[in-house]
């Protein structure tokens, strides 16, 4: 049986990706070993599924629809910058997300709960909505990098309208992952 590496996500608009690219360019002046996420790959992951079968696609889409049934379109503010797991041992550079009405958390919890009933593994870690913009490959010049991130800790990149959620296929390639939409579920107009 053929399997598909998949995740559920929210697309990030091109104009926001362009602003993220400007942020990445600022950090490229610091001579550190960071693998910057390609703009085409920047997205908000709601749930990473791992490998699924084609037969599971419809039940995943049903869970996406059930979880989003009572959630209207909403906006998220892309604000703040930091690192995972911590500044002493930074591995991932991220931009934070603000959702005034917690729709994102409700959506994620609804999807996670529904999929758990269908046999998918629940998330072990709490949901921390973020956009990964870089992966740190070496701690060389770490202090300069952390100083730069601290200067950008309150950055406000802009607002996005969340109008749909997507089930995505992720194909791993030497040049980076390639993502294709398998299914989409539109959120209701308010």
N, C-alpha and C positions, 0 to 999 in steps of 0.2 A: 504494500500500500504506500502510495506517495504521500509525503507530509509537506506541510507548508509552514515556514517560520513566520509567525504573525504577532501583531499587537493592535490594540485599539488606541486611536489617537485623535487629536485635534490639529488641523492644518494651521500653519502660520502664514498670513498673507505676505506677498512679495515686498510690500513697502516696509513692513516690520523687519523682514529678513535683510533688506538693504541697510537699515539702521543698525542691525546686529553686526553686519559686515564692517561697518565703520568702527564699532567697538572693538571687534577682532583686530582690525588694522592698527588701532592704537597700541594694542598689546604686542603686536608683532615687532614693535621697536625694542622691546625688552628681549635680549638674547637668551631665551629659554627654550627648552624642548617641549613645545606644546603642539599637539595634533589638533588643529582647529577644525571644527565640524563644518562640512560643506553646507552652504546655504540651502541646497536642495534637500538636505537631510534633517534640517532643524524642524522639530515637531514637538508637540506636548503629548507624552505617553500617558494614557489613562490606565492601561493594563497591558503588561507584556504577557503573551500567551505561550510563548515557546512554539513547539512544533504541534500542529493540528492536522487533522485529516480534512479532505474536501467535504466529507459528510457532516463535519462539525460546524461548517460555515453558517448554515441556516439557524442552528440553535444559538450560535454566538450573536447573530444579527437579531434574533428574537430577544435575547437578553439586553442588547443595546437599545432596542425599541421600548422594552418594558421599563428600563431604568430611566429613559428620557421622556416617557409619556407625559409626566406632569411638570417638566422643566422647560420653561420658555427660552428663546434665544437670550443670551446674556453676554456681557462684556467682561473681559479680563484685562487688567492693567499689568504690563510687563515692567516690573520695578524691582530694583535691588540686584546686587551681584554678590556672589560668594563662592566658596569651594566646599566640596565633599572630600573626605569625611570631616576634615578640620584644617585650620591654617598651619598646624605643625606638620601635617602629612597630606598636603593637597594632591588630589588625583583628578578631580573634575571641576571645571569652571562652569558656573551656572548663572542664569538670570532668573530672578524670582517672579512669582505671579500673585496678583491680588484679585480676589473675587469677593466683592462686597456682600453678596447674598449667599455665599457658600454653595452655589449651584454645582460648581466643579466637584466639590467633595460629595455632594448628594449623588451626582452622576456616577462618580467612581465607586462609591459604596454600593449603589444599586447594581451596577455591572458586576462588581466583585461578588456580591451576595448571590446573585442569580447564577453566575458561572460556577460558584462553589457548589450549588445544588446540582449542577450538571457534571460534577466530577473534576472541575479544574481546581488546581491548587490555589488556596487563598494567599493574598499578599502577607508576607511575614512582617515586613517593615511597614510603618505607617506611610500614608500617601503624602509625599512632599512635592507638590506641583512645581516644576521648574523646566527651563529649557537648557539643555547641555549645549554649551558653545565651544568647549575645548576640553581635551584630555591631556593631563600633564604626564610627560614621558620621563622626565628627569627632575630631580630636586635642585639641580644646578641653578643658581640665581633665584632661588625660591623667595628670599626676602624681598627682592625687587618686585617680583610678581605679586606677592601678597600686599606690598605697599600700594601697587597699582590697583589691585582689586579693592583695597580699603578706600582708595580715592573714588572709586566708582560704586561704593556700597549702596548709595541712594539714587543711582541712575534711574531715570524714567524713560524707557524706550518707546512707549506708546500703548495704545489700547487696541484690542482685537475683539471683533464680534464673533461669538461662537454660535454658529447657525446649524452645524452638523457635526457628527462624530463619524470616524471612519475605521473600518477593519482593514488593516494594511498587511500586505505580504512584504517580508524583508528577505532579499536575496543577498547573501554575503559574497562580495567580490574583493579581489586584491586592492582595487582602487577605492573601496568603500561600499557600504551597503546601498542597494537600489530598492526603492519602495514603490509599490503599486497598490492602488485601491482595489480591494476585493468587494466591499460593500460599504454603503453609507446610510446613515439614519439622520434625517433632518429633525431639528428641534422645532417645536411649534412656535408660531408667531404669537407674541403676547396678547 
